[in-house]
Every structure is written in C-alpha cells, then in structure tokens.
Amino acid sequence: MKPLTRKEELLLLTILKLNEEAYLVSIQDCLANITGRKLGMSTIHLPLSKLENRGLIESGFGEATAVRGGRRKRIYRVTEKGLKALHDYREISNSLWMDYLKLAKTPK
C-alpha cells in the first residue's frame, strides 16, 4: 500500500475527530484551528478525492438543510483500510522518532 503523506494523515485524523460532522467546511475549519493556517477548499478537496479513490475514506450525503439552501453535505468516514493506513503511518513515524531521540541523547 502506498504510504500516507502528512496531509493525508491530518485529514484522516480530522475526519475521525469530527465523526458525523466531517464535511468539507468543517474539516477545513478544524484543520485551521489545529494548525493555525487556513487551507483552501481545493487543498482539502483534492486529497479527499484521492483518499476516497484509494478506499481509505468513503462518503455519503447527509440531510438537506435550509442553511445550505436545501443542499446536502457530503459526509466523510474513515474505512477499515484507512484505519490500517493510519496505524502503519504511526508505526513508521514512532520508529523514526525513537531513532532520533536515541541519537539526540548520545553525547557528541
């Protein structure tokens, strides 16, 4: 399986955090709050499409709301395959961090 990018990891974790409220604007807002940077819609939408094509997330439509002029939100969910990809990413990251910490503690 192709490894995740950092942005993909952040998107998957954000979708998990938002749960049933994981739609494009809420994902954008959540990431802006966490990172302190506002990402454009296309910066989020394109990776979401790629994650969906890879089977790491799935989406469906929520209920229509008057606030959105009767349009429905596309709600994203992380699949089992996506959870496994996150787990694998964390294992790799943890291993690299442990190696770094060992080197950082070694006297020069």
N, C-alpha and C positions, 0 to 999 in steps of 0.2 A: 504494500500500500504506500502511496506517495505520502511523505511526511507533511504535517501541517506547517503552515507559516505562523509567525507570531500573531498576525492579524486574524487568521482563521481561528487560532486558539482563543483570542479575545472574543471573537464573535460567538463561538460555541459556548464559552463560559457565560457570556452575557445572555444568550438565549436561555440557558439553564436557569440563570438568576431570575429572569423576567417571567419564566414559565408561560402561563396562558396570555400574558401581555407582551409577548415577544413579537412585535411587528416592527416594520422598518423605522418609523419615527421614534418609537420607544427604545429601540436598540441604539439608534443614533444619540438620543438624549442620555441614555445610561452610559455609553462609552465616553461622551463628552464630560459627564460628571466624574467618571473614574480617571480619565487621562488628562483632563484639563484642556483638551483640544476638541474643537467641533470638526467632525468629519462630514464631508459632503455626502449626499444621498448616493451618488454613483460609486463613491469609495466604499460604501457599505453594500449596495445592491449587487454589484458585480461579484464580490467574493461570496455573498449569499447564494447567488445563482450557481457558482462553481461548487460550493459545498453541497447544494441540492443535487447537482448533476453527479457528484461522486457518491451520493447516497448517505452523506454524513448528517444531513438535516432533511426534513420534509416540511411541507407547508400545506395549509388549507385555509379556507376563508372563514372568518368569524361572522357574527351577526352584523347586519346593516345598522348604521346609527344615523340619527338626524344630524349630529355634529359633523359628520362626514358627507352630508348631502345624500344620504341613503346608500353610500358605497360601503362595501365590506372591507375589513382589514385582512391582509394576508398574515396569518399567524405561523411562526416558525417553531419547530420542535426538533430536538436533537435525537437522532436514531441510535440504536444499539451500536451500529458501526461507528457513529460519531463519538459515542462514549469511549469506545475502544481506542479510537484515534487520539482522543484527549489523554487517556491513560498512558498510551505509548509515548506521546509527546512529553508528558510529565516525567516518565521514567528516564528518558534521554536527558531532559533538562536537569533533573536531580543528579544524575550521574556526572554530568559536566560540572555542575556546581560543586559537588563533593570533591572532584579532582581539583578544581580551582581553590577551594578552601584548604585542602591539604597543601597545595603549593604556597598559598598565602601565609600559612603558619610555619613553613620551612624557613629557618634562618638563612640569610644570604651571606 
